[in-house]
Amino acid sequence: IQWIRDGLQLIKDARESQSLAEKTGYENPVYMVPAFAGLGAPYWDPDARGAIFGLSRDSGIKELVTAGLQAVCYQTRDLLSAMEGDGARAAELRVDGGMVKNDWLVQFLCDVLGVRVTRPQITETTALGVAYLAGIQSGVYQSLDEVAGLWQTERVFVPKISKVKRDKLYDGWKDAVGRLCRPA
């Protein structure tokens, strides 16, 4: 989204992405594969480069912005699928960071993963984590368990789409990735 905002200048503020995605919806025919410096896990293709697939004369800013948001979610599914291949299954995903203030993004993530997604009250947790570690070091907190107990839910998102629809959307992503990257 930063590239869409700063590089392409399609939006002035990342917050605009939510309303554009709401207008586009899930059935966006455009797929953006942001492989700006190759593709990491689970593809491991350092030579892959970014691409946009599915453009038509009807494609515009809202479809490109939505494709950028969706790419984040599809990449997360790629990683969770790789983890499942190793025997781990997520029943819930906790998210943080500036992007998760976007309700559309978090609901799409939830839907494409098929798992509950929980957003904390404080989304900028990097700085908070540093503060907690300093608090443990200085004796304000006694343990990591005590700090973990301070985590508070702001909102829980639950999947709203069928497995068939989820898999169809993800198949489009896999097709797009397959067009620019060699199999791992």
N, CA, C and O of each residue as an XYZ file, in Angstrom:
736
protein
N       0.836     -1.192      0.000
C       0.000      0.000      0.000
C       0.875      1.247      0.000
O       0.520      2.264     -0.597
N       2.009      1.165      0.666
C       2.927      2.306      0.649
C       3.381      2.584     -0.786
O       3.458      3.745     -1.187
N       3.683      1.543     -1.564
C       4.090      1.716     -2.955
C       2.945      2.298     -3.788
O       3.162      3.161     -4.638
N       1.733      1.818     -3.534
C       0.561      2.341     -4.261
C       0.366      3.819     -3.934
O      -0.007      4.614     -4.797
N       0.622      4.172     -2.689
C       0.471      5.575     -2.265
C       1.637      6.437     -2.752
O       1.425      7.460     -3.402
N       2.869      6.022     -2.436
C       4.029      6.876     -2.701
C       4.620      6.681     -4.098
O       5.017      7.647     -4.750
N       4.675      5.436     -4.550
C       5.280      5.153     -5.844
C       4.356      5.464     -7.005
O       4.731      6.178     -7.935
N       3.151      4.926     -6.948
C       2.195      5.146     -8.032
C       1.341      6.390     -7.835
O       0.766      6.916     -8.788
N       1.262      6.854     -6.603
C       0.462      8.024     -6.229
C      -1.009      7.864     -6.633
O      -1.645      8.804     -7.110
N      -1.530      6.653     -6.431
C      -2.937      6.391     -6.737
C      -3.854      6.853     -5.616
O      -5.028      7.144     -5.841
N      -3.305      6.920     -4.402
C      -4.051      7.408     -3.242
C      -3.160      8.375     -2.481
O      -1.936      8.328     -2.600
N      -3.780      9.255     -1.698
C      -3.007     10.221     -0.908
C      -2.722      9.692      0.495
O      -1.726     10.061      1.117
N      -3.611      8.819      0.989
C      -3.501      8.304      2.350
C      -3.931      6.844      2.351
O      -4.892      6.481      1.673
N      -3.237      6.015      3.098
C      -3.546      4.591      3.149
C      -4.985      4.325      3.597
O      -5.572      3.306      3.232
N      -5.551      5.239      4.386
C      -6.925      5.050      4.852
C      -7.934      5.032      3.705
O      -9.023      4.477      3.848
N      -7.583      5.632      2.576
C      -8.466      5.627      1.411
C      -8.687      4.213      0.873
O      -9.693      3.947      0.215
N      -7.759      3.319      1.150
C      -7.835      1.971      0.587
C      -9.099      1.234      1.021
O      -9.634      0.436      0.252
N      -9.587      1.482      2.228
C     -10.777      0.771      2.698
C     -11.997      1.117      1.850
O     -12.710      0.218      1.402
N     -12.245      2.390      1.626
C     -13.443      2.756      0.853
C     -13.334      2.297     -0.597
O     -14.339      1.922     -1.200
N     -12.133      2.319     -1.163
C     -11.956      1.829     -2.536
C     -12.211      0.327     -2.612
O     -12.849     -0.152     -3.549
N     -11.712     -0.410     -1.627
C     -11.932     -1.863     -1.613
C     -13.402     -2.190     -1.388
O     -13.919     -3.141     -1.975
N     -14.073     -1.426     -0.557
C     -15.503     -1.655     -0.334
C     -16.294     -1.476     -1.624
O     -17.275     -2.181     -1.857
N     -15.868     -0.534     -2.463
C     -16.538     -0.312     -3.746
C     -16.224     -1.432     -4.741
O     -17.048     -1.752     -5.598
N     -15.046     -2.020     -4.628
C     -14.616     -3.065     -5.560
C     -15.195     -4.419     -5.178
O     -15.714     -5.140     -6.029
N     -15.105     -4.759     -3.909
C     -15.587     -6.058     -3.440
C     -14.570     -7.173     -3.635
O     -13.477     -6.960     -4.159
N     -14.954     -8.353     -3.204
C     -14.065     -9.511     -3.229
C     -13.822    -10.030     -4.641
O     -12.748    -10.555     -4.937
N     -14.795     -9.888     -5.494
C     -14.718    -10.473     -6.838
C     -13.846     -9.639     -7.774
O     -14.134     -9.544     -8.968
N     -12.811     -9.049     -7.255
C     -11.883     -8.247     -8.037
C     -11.133     -9.152     -9.011
O     -10.468    -10.092     -8.575
N     -11.222     -8.898    -10.318
C     -10.531     -9.754    -11.278
C      -9.036     -9.449    -11.399
O      -8.315    -10.142    -12.117
N      -8.573     -8.411    -10.696
C      -7.177     -7.997    -10.789
C      -6.384     -8.608     -9.635
O      -6.796     -8.547     -8.476
N      -5.241     -9.198     -9.977
C      -4.336     -9.768     -8.983
C      -2.989     -9.071     -9.088
O      -2.395     -9.007    -10.164
N      -2.511     -8.551     -7.966
C      -1.197     -7.924     -7.905
C      -0.276     -8.853     -7.127
O      -0.586     -9.262     -6.008
N       0.858     -9.180     -7.734
C       1.868     -9.993     -7.059
C       3.058     -9.069     -6.806
O       3.853     -8.816     -7.712
N       3.182     -8.567     -5.582
C       4.210     -7.562     -5.284
C       5.577     -8.190     -4.991
O       6.073     -8.142     -3.866
N       6.161     -8.771     -6.022
C       7.479     -9.405     -5.878
C       8.557     -8.394     -6.272
O       9.298     -8.608     -7.232
N       8.636     -7.308     -5.534
C       9.543     -6.220     -5.903
C      11.012     -6.618     -5.802
O      11.859     -6.062     -6.501
N      11.312     -7.576     -4.936
C      12.685     -8.061     -4.776
C      12.674     -9.583     -4.724
O      13.383    -10.192     -3.923
N      11.862    -10.189     -5.585
C      11.719    -11.636     -5.581
C      10.568    -12.057     -4.687
O       9.930    -11.229     -4.037
N      10.315    -13.352     -4.664
C       9.281    -13.919     -3.791
C       9.947    -14.812     -2.766
O      10.729    -15.699     -3.107
N       9.624    -14.565     -1.497
C      10.152    -15.386     -0.413
C       9.283    -16.604     -0.189
O       8.735    -17.178     -1.131
N       9.163    -16.992      1.069
C       8.405    -18.190      1.446
C       6.975    -18.082      0.980
O       6.388    -17.004      1.075
N       6.397    -19.133      0.487
C       6.971    -20.470      0.278
C       7.519    -20.692     -1.129
O       7.780    -21.835     -1.505
N       7.701    -19.627     -1.918
C       8.112    -19.778     -3.319
C       9.619    -19.788     -3.510
O      10.131    -20.517     -4.360
N      10.328    -18.995     -2.738
C      11.779    -18.919     -2.772
C      12.310    -18.691     -4.182
O      13.154    -19.442     -4.670
N      11.806    -17.648     -4.825
C      12.259    -17.294     -6.169
C      12.801    -15.862     -6.142
O      12.037    -14.904     -6.263
N      14.126    -15.718     -5.982
C      14.703    -14.370     -5.889
C      14.654    -13.599     -7.208
O      14.836    -12.382     -7.220
N      14.411    -14.293     -8.305
C      14.386    -13.631     -9.610
C      12.990    -13.160    -10.017
O      12.854    -12.421    -10.991
N      11.963    -13.570     -9.298
C      10.592    -13.142     -9.625
C      10.483    -11.634     -9.440
O      11.123    -11.057     -8.560
N       9.677    -11.011    -10.269
C       9.429     -9.581    -10.150
C       7.928     -9.345    -10.153
O       7.157    -10.161    -10.658
N       7.532     -8.230     -9.588
C       6.128     -7.912     -9.432
C       5.377     -7.873    -10.754
O       5.937     -7.572    -11.808
N       4.095     -8.185    -10.661
C       3.252     -8.179    -11.855
C       1.804     -7.932    -11.447
O       1.406     -8.164    -10.305
N       1.040     -7.460    -12.409
C      -0.396     -7.256    -12.220
C      -1.099     -8.021    -13.325
O      -0.798     -7.840    -14.505
N      -2.034     -8.876    -12.942
C      -2.761     -9.712    -13.887
C      -4.253     -9.391    -13.830
O      -4.767     -8.960    -12.798
N      -4.934     -9.607    -14.944
C      -6.383     -9.463    -14.982
C      -6.885     -8.083    -15.341
O      -8.072     -7.801    -15.175
N      -6.016     -7.217    -15.827
C      -6.434     -5.867    -16.181
C      -7.350     -5.887    -17.409
O      -7.166     -6.684    -18.329
N      -8.321     -5.008    -17.397
C      -9.189     -4.795    -18.560
C      -9.437     -3.288    -18.676
O      -8.926     -2.506    -17.874
N     -10.213     -2.895    -19.666
C     -10.527     -1.466    -19.826
C     -11.357     -0.960    -18.653
O     -11.416      0.246    -18.412
N     -11.996     -1.863    -17.924
C     -12.792     -1.466    -16.763
C     -11.947     -1.315    -15.497
O     -12.441     -0.821    -14.484
N     -10.691     -1.729    -15.544
C      -9.819     -1.655    -14.369
C      -9.394     -0.219    -14.124
O      -9.106      0.535    -15.055
N      -9.361      0.137    -12.856
C      -8.953      1.483    -12.488
C      -8.272      1.496    -11.135
O      -7.806      0.467    -10.647
N      -8.223      2.654    -10.548
C      -7.531      2.838     -9.271
C      -8.103      1.924     -8.199
O      -7.347      1.282     -7.470
N      -9.428      1.854     -8.089
C     -10.004      1.060     -7.002
C      -9.654     -0.422     -7.135
O      -9.449     -1.093     -6.124
N      -9.583     -0.943     -8.356
C      -9.226     -2.350     -8.543
C      -7.752     -2.603     -8.209
O      -7.412     -3.638     -7.637
N      -6.881     -1.653     -8.567
C      -5.463     -1.812     -8.252
C      -5.210     -1.727     -6.752
O      -4.438     -2.513     -6.203
N      -5.851     -0.784     -6.097
C      -5.692     -0.648     -4.648
C      -6.228     -1.899     -3.948
O      -5.594     -2.420     -3.031
N      -7.379     -2.371     -4.375
C      -7.955     -3.580     -3.780
C      -7.038     -4.770     -4.000
O      -6.844     -5.576     -3.090
N      -6.471     -4.894     -5.195
C      -5.546     -5.995     -5.482
C      -4.328     -5.940     -4.558
O      -3.808     -6.979     -4.153
N      -3.875     -4.736     -4.229
C      -2.764     -4.600     -3.286
C      -3.121     -5.103     -1.900
O      -2.332     -5.801     -1.263
N      -4.312     -4.747     -1.433
C      -4.779     -5.243     -0.127
C      -4.936     -6.758     -0.158
O      -4.515     -7.454      0.767
N      -5.537     -7.256     -1.217
C      -5.766     -8.692     -1.318
C      -4.440     -9.460     -1.358
O      -4.340    -10.553     -0.801
N      -3.424     -8.891     -2.015
C      -2.136     -9.573     -2.101
C      -1.557     -9.855     -0.718
O      -0.979    -10.918     -0.490
N      -1.711     -8.908      0.201
C      -1.231     -9.113      1.572
C      -1.909    -10.340      2.183
O      -1.265    -11.150      2.850
N      -3.193    -10.464      1.950
C      -3.965    -11.567      2.516
C      -3.609    -12.893      1.854
O      -3.483    -13.913      2.532
N      -3.449    -12.882      0.543
C      -3.073    -14.109     -0.163
C      -1.678    -14.576      0.272
O      -1.447    -15.774      0.435
N      -0.756    -13.636      0.457
C       0.576    -14.011      0.916
C       0.526    -14.604      2.320
O       1.283    -15.519      2.643
N      -0.360    -14.083      3.141
C      -0.533    -14.653      4.482
C      -1.068    -16.073      4.373
O      -0.628    -16.960      5.105
N      -2.012    -16.297      3.466
C      -2.521    -17.658      3.271
C      -1.416    -18.580      2.763
O      -1.338    -19.737      3.177
N      -0.566    -18.083      1.873
C       0.568    -18.888      1.418
C       1.389    -19.384      2.606
O       1.751    -20.558      2.678
N       1.675    -18.479      3.528
C       2.499    -18.840      4.694
C       1.771    -19.803      5.623
O       2.366    -20.763      6.115
N       0.484    -19.551      5.867
C      -0.275    -20.463      6.728
C      -0.414    -21.842      6.084
O      -0.386    -22.858      6.778
N      -0.563    -21.879      4.766
C      -0.633    -23.167      4.070
C       0.681    -23.922      4.203
O       0.681    -25.139      4.387
N       1.798    -23.212      4.112
C       3.103    -23.848      4.293
C       3.243    -24.388      5.711
O       3.783    -25.475      5.914
N       2.754    -23.629      6.693
C       2.794    -24.095      8.078
C       1.934    -25.340      8.258
O       2.313    -26.272      8.968
N       0.771    -25.347      7.607
C      -0.103    -26.519      7.685
C       0.584    -27.739      7.090
O       0.409    -28.856      7.577
N       1.366    -27.526      6.035
C       2.130    -28.613      5.445
C       3.142    -29.210      6.411
O       3.551    -30.362      6.270
N       3.537    -28.412      7.388
C       4.455    -28.884      8.426
C       3.728    -29.350      9.678
O       4.359    -29.653     10.690
N       2.385    -29.408      9.612
C       1.617    -29.956     10.723
C       0.978    -28.939     11.654
O       0.272    -29.334     12.582
N       1.197    -27.638     11.443
C       0.603    -26.620     12.315
C      -0.703    -26.122     11.698
O      -0.769    -25.883     10.492
N      -1.727    -25.968     12.511
C      -3.020    -25.457     12.033
C      -3.439    -24.318     12.937
O      -3.565    -24.492     14.149
N      -3.657    -23.143     12.346
C      -4.062    -21.969     13.117
C      -5.578    -21.941     13.267
O      -6.304    -22.022     12.277
N      -6.044    -21.830     14.477
C      -7.477    -21.671     14.745
C      -7.841    -20.198     14.808
O      -9.000    -19.820     14.636
N      -6.827    -19.369     15.059
C      -7.023    -17.931     15.181
C      -5.737    -17.246     14.759
O      -4.644    -17.786     14.925
N      -5.885    -16.052     14.212
C      -4.734    -15.235     13.863
C      -4.906    -13.899     14.556
O      -5.969    -13.285     14.471
N      -3.874    -13.448     15.238
C      -3.877    -12.120     15.848
C      -3.069    -11.208     14.948
O      -1.982    -11.571     14.499
N      -3.597    -10.030     14.688
C      -2.959     -9.101     13.764
C      -2.610     -7.800     14.472
O      -3.189     -7.465     15.505
N      -1.660     -7.077     13.904
C      -1.334     -5.755     14.428
C      -0.708     -4.935     13.315
O      -0.515     -5.431     12.205
N      -0.394     -3.695     13.608
C       0.204     -2.805     12.629
C      -0.824     -1.857     12.040
O      -2.028     -2.042     12.214
N      -0.347     -0.860     11.356
C      -1.216      0.168     10.807
C      -2.259     -0.349      9.826
O      -3.383      0.152      9.803
N      -1.902     -1.348      9.010
C      -2.842     -1.850      8.010
C      -4.104     -2.443      8.618
O      -5.166     -2.407      7.997
N      -3.998     -2.985      9.820
C      -5.149     -3.690     10.380
C      -6.230     -2.755     10.905
O      -7.261     -3.210     11.403
N      -6.002     -1.472     10.797
C      -7.072     -0.518     11.099
C      -8.130     -0.551     10.004
O      -9.240     -0.053     10.195
N      -7.793     -1.131      8.864
C      -8.680     -1.252      7.718
C      -9.586     -2.476      7.920
O      -9.146     -3.614      7.760
N     -10.843     -2.231      8.271
C     -11.789     -3.326      8.525
C     -11.964     -4.230      7.308
O     -12.069     -5.447      7.456
N     -11.997     -3.655      6.113
C     -12.176     -4.458      4.905
C     -11.017     -5.445      4.755
O     -11.231     -6.624      4.473
N      -9.798     -4.958      4.944
C      -8.617     -5.807      4.839
C      -8.678     -6.961      5.829
O      -8.439     -8.110      5.456
N      -8.994     -6.671      7.077
C      -9.003     -7.717      8.101
C     -10.123     -8.726      7.831
O      -9.931     -9.925      8.033
N     -11.286     -8.257      7.377
C     -12.367     -9.200      7.053
C     -11.979    -10.062      5.854
O     -12.258    -11.260      5.848
N     -11.345     -9.480      4.845
C     -10.913    -10.277      3.694
C      -9.867    -11.296      4.128
O      -9.903    -12.449      3.697
N      -8.937    -10.875      4.977
C      -7.931    -11.800      5.500
C      -8.602    -12.973      6.194
O      -8.267    -14.132      5.947
N      -9.544    -12.663      7.057
C     -10.302    -13.676      7.779
C     -10.996    -14.626      6.800
O     -10.951    -15.845      6.966
N     -11.627    -14.062      5.797
C     -12.375    -14.873      4.835
C     -11.463    -15.733      3.969
O     -11.780    -16.893      3.709
N     -10.342    -15.188      3.521
C      -9.464    -15.959      2.645
C      -8.704    -17.034      3.426
O      -8.301    -18.048      2.857
N      -8.511    -16.813      4.721
C      -7.856    -17.817      5.556
C      -8.831    -18.853      6.100
O      -8.461    -20.003      6.333
N     -10.075    -18.439      6.299
C     -11.054    -19.335      6.897
C     -10.847    -19.535      8.381
O     -11.262    -20.552      8.937
N     -10.205    -18.567      9.036
C      -9.995    -18.620     10.487
C     -10.400    -17.286     11.106
O     -10.453    -16.256     10.433
N     -10.678    -17.332     12.379
C     -11.001    -16.119     13.128
C      -9.751    -15.238     13.199
O      -8.640    -15.732     13.391
N      -9.950    -13.931     13.042
C      -8.851    -12.971     13.127
C      -9.200    -11.963     14.220
O     -10.291    -11.392     14.235
N      -8.257    -11.759     15.127
C      -8.482    -10.875     16.267
C      -7.555     -9.670     16.177
O      -6.348     -9.803     15.974
N      -8.150     -8.491     16.332
C      -7.401     -7.239     16.295
C      -7.341     -6.679     17.716
O      -8.360     -6.642     18.406
N      -6.169     -6.246     18.159
C      -6.045     -5.700     19.512
C      -6.509     -4.255     19.598
O      -6.661     -3.568     18.587
N      -6.727     -3.816     20.820
C      -7.094     -2.415     21.034
C      -5.961     -1.490     20.604
O      -6.203     -0.425     20.036
N      -4.735     -1.896     20.874
C      -3.564     -1.113     20.469
C      -2.933     -1.834     19.288
O      -2.380     -2.924     19.437
N      -3.020     -1.215     18.105
C      -2.534     -1.897     16.903
C      -1.052     -1.667     16.643
O      -0.428     -2.454     15.932
N      -0.485     -0.630     17.191
C       0.946     -0.361     16.981
C       1.746     -1.060     18.074
O       2.230     -0.425     19.011
N       1.873     -2.370     17.938
C       2.432     -3.167     19.025
C       3.957     -3.258     19.032
O       4.521     -3.750     20.009
N       4.642     -2.807     17.991
C       6.104     -2.829     18.021
C       6.609     -1.930     19.139
O       7.405     -2.357     19.974
N       6.149     -0.695     19.153
C       6.558      0.242     20.207
C       6.082     -0.244     21.572
O       6.796     -0.129     22.568
N       4.883     -0.780     21.605
C       4.345     -1.288     22.866
C       5.197     -2.448     23.390
O       5.461     -2.542     24.588
N       5.617     -3.315     22.490
C       6.472     -4.439     22.883
C       7.792     -3.979     23.471
O       8.270     -4.549     24.451
N       8.377     -2.962     22.884
C       9.625     -2.403     23.413
C       9.383     -1.841     24.813
O      10.198     -2.033     25.715
N       8.268     -1.151     24.986
C       7.941     -0.600     26.300
C       7.739     -1.711     27.330
O       8.190     -1.598     28.469
N       7.063     -2.780     26.924
C       6.862     -3.910     27.835
C       8.194     -4.555     28.226
O       8.414     -4.875     29.394
N       9.074     -4.741     27.249
C      10.377     -5.334     27.561
C      11.171     -4.438     28.513
O      11.837     -4.931     29.424
N      11.099     -3.130     28.302
C      11.755     -2.202     29.233
C      11.122     -2.310     30.612
O      11.811     -2.238     31.630
N       9.795     -2.485     30.637
C       9.101     -2.647     31.913
C       9.504     -3.919     32.641
O       9.613     -3.925     33.868
N       9.724     -4.988     31.899
C      10.203     -6.234     32.520
C      11.609     -6.028     33.067
O      11.917     -6.423     34.191
N      12.457     -5.403     32.255
C      13.843     -5.159     32.679
C      13.919     -4.286     33.929
O      14.770     -4.504     34.791
N      13.029     -3.294     34.025
C      13.080     -2.368     35.160
C      12.244     -2.828     36.353
O      12.226     -2.166     37.392
N      11.547     -3.968     36.206
C      10.789     -4.497     37.325
C       9.336     -4.043     37.396
O       8.627     -4.409     38.333
N       8.881     -3.258     36.431
C       7.476     -2.840     36.410
C       6.588     -4.066     36.198
O       5.531     -4.194     36.816
N       7.028     -4.957     35.324
C       6.338     -6.233     35.080
C       7.256     -7.352     35.518
O       8.477     -7.247     35.403
N       6.666     -8.425     36.020
C       7.462     -9.522     36.559
C       7.808    -10.598     35.537
O       8.788    -11.324     35.705
N       6.999    -10.703     34.468
C       7.237    -11.793     33.513
C       6.559    -11.514     32.174
O       5.729    -10.614     32.053
N       6.934    -12.308     31.175
C       6.269    -12.227     29.876
C       4.804    -12.628     29.992
O       3.952    -12.094     29.282
N       4.510    -13.571     30.888
C       3.112    -13.975     31.097
C       2.267    -12.807     31.597
O       1.122    -12.641     31.177
N       2.827    -12.009     32.485
C       2.103    -10.835     32.978
C       1.835     -9.861     31.835
O       0.732     -9.326     31.718
N       2.828     -9.635     31.005
C       2.671     -8.741     29.858
C       1.638     -9.308     28.884
O       0.797     -8.570     28.372
N       1.698    -10.599     28.631
C       0.736    -11.236     27.715
C      -0.694    -11.050     28.214
O      -1.624    -10.937     27.416
N      -0.862    -11.020     29.503
C      -2.184    -10.824     30.089
C      -2.747     -9.431     29.874
O      -3.934     -9.202     30.104
N      -1.918     -8.503     29.440
C      -2.366     -7.136     29.195
C      -2.982     -6.953     27.809
O      -3.628     -5.939     27.542
N      -2.784     -7.933     26.930
C      -3.307     -7.866     25.557
C      -4.827     -7.834     25.610
O      -5.447     -8.659     26.282
N      -5.427     -6.884     24.904
C      -6.886     -6.744     24.918
C      -7.433     -6.713     23.499
O      -6.895     -6.039     22.620
N      -8.507     -7.453     23.296
C      -9.161     -7.524     21.997
C      -9.993     -6.276     21.738
O     -10.739     -5.822     22.606
N      -9.857     -5.729     20.540
C     -10.723     -4.633     20.105
C     -11.881     -5.192     19.286
O     -13.027     -4.777     19.456
N     -11.568     -6.155     18.379
C     -12.605     -6.731     17.530
C     -12.184     -8.109     17.046
O     -11.009     -8.357     16.774
N     -13.154     -8.992     16.945
C     -12.932    -10.330     16.400
C     -13.680    -10.431     15.078
O     -14.869    -10.120     15.001
N     -12.982    -10.864     14.051
C     -13.562    -11.073     12.730
C     -13.741    -12.571     12.516
O     -12.846    -13.355     12.831
N     -14.880    -12.967     11.989
C     -15.139    -14.381     11.713
C     -15.406    -14.545     10.214
O     -15.954    -13.645      9.578
N     -15.018    -15.701      9.647
C     -15.216    -15.915      8.215
C     -16.695    -15.825      7.832
O     -17.572    -16.308      8.548
N     -16.945    -15.188      6.674
C     -18.314    -15.016      6.203
C     -18.546    -15.633      4.825
O     -19.680    -15.654      4.347
N     -17.504    -16.131      4.188
C     -17.687    -16.697      2.853
C     -17.496    -18.209      2.903
O     -16.910    -18.745      3.844
N     -17.996    -18.877      1.886
C     -17.902    -20.334      1.821
C     -16.484    -20.768      1.458
O     -15.702    -19.987      0.916
N     -16.170    -22.004      1.759
C     -14.881    -22.579      1.381
C     -14.731    -22.572     -0.134
O     -13.631    -22.348     -0.638
N     -15.800    -22.810     -0.860
C     -15.747    -22.807     -2.321
C     -15.312    -21.435     -2.838
O     -14.435    -21.341     -3.696
N     -15.923    -20.381     -2.317
C     -15.564    -19.023     -2.745
C     -14.141    -18.690     -2.323
O     -13.381    -18.116     -3.103
N     -13.771    -19.045     -1.092
C     -12.428    -18.802     -0.571
C     -11.389    -19.454     -1.477
O     -10.391    -18.832     -1.841
N     -11.631    -20.706     -1.835
C     -10.677    -21.433     -2.663
C     -10.626    -20.882     -4.082
O      -9.561    -20.879     -4.700
N     -11.743    -20.419     -4.606
C     -11.770    -19.836     -5.951
C     -10.924    -18.560     -5.990
O     -10.145    -18.361     -6.922
N     -11.076    -17.706     -4.993
C     -10.274    -16.488     -4.922
C      -8.784    -16.824     -4.831
O      -7.957    -16.231     -5.523
N      -8.464    -17.773     -3.977
C      -7.070    -18.153     -3.776
C      -6.495    -18.840     -5.020
O      -5.315    -18.667     -5.325
N      -7.302    -19.605     -5.729
C      -6.844    -20.227     -6.975
C      -6.429    -19.164     -7.988
O      -5.459    -19.359     -8.721
N      -7.150    -18.042     -8.039
C      -6.768    -16.940     -8.918
C      -5.404    -16.385     -8.550
O      -4.597    -16.066     -9.424
N      -5.148    -16.270     -7.247
C      -3.837    -15.813     -6.765
C      -2.752    -16.804     -7.161
O      -1.702    -16.408     -7.667
N      -2.997    -18.078     -6.934
C      -1.997    -19.102     -7.256
C      -1.687    -19.096     -8.755
O      -0.542    -19.291     -9.161
N      -2.718    -18.870     -9.569
C      -2.514    -18.796    -11.014
C      -1.618    -17.602    -11.350
O      -0.705    -17.723    -12.168
N      -1.875    -16.454    -10.724
C      -1.069    -15.267    -10.982
C       0.389    -15.486    -10.575
O       1.304    -15.141    -11.322
N       0.600    -16.055     -9.401
C       1.960    -16.325     -8.943
C       2.639    -17.322     -9.884
O       3.810    -17.163    -10.228
N       1.904    -18.333    -10.290
C       2.460    -19.340    -11.188
C       2.882    -18.780    -12.536
O       3.742    -19.356    -13.203
N       2.298    -17.682    -12.939
C       2.643    -17.079    -14.227
C       3.978    -16.330    -14.190
O       4.568    -16.064    -15.238
N       4.454    -15.991    -12.998
C       5.710    -15.236    -12.964
C       6.809    -15.907    -12.182
O       7.922    -15.385    -12.117
N       6.537    -17.025    -11.597
C       7.533    -17.617    -10.713
C       7.663    -19.103    -10.982
O       6.681    -19.792    -11.258
N       8.880    -19.579    -10.896
C       9.096    -21.017    -11.068
C       8.693    -21.725     -9.782
O       8.816    -21.141     -8.706
N       8.217    -22.960     -9.858
C       7.817    -23.685     -8.646
C       8.984    -23.886     -7.697
O      10.122    -24.069     -8.129
N       8.694    -23.851     -6.386
C       9.743    -24.049     -5.366
C      10.185    -25.492     -5.335
O      11.057    -25.854     -4.545
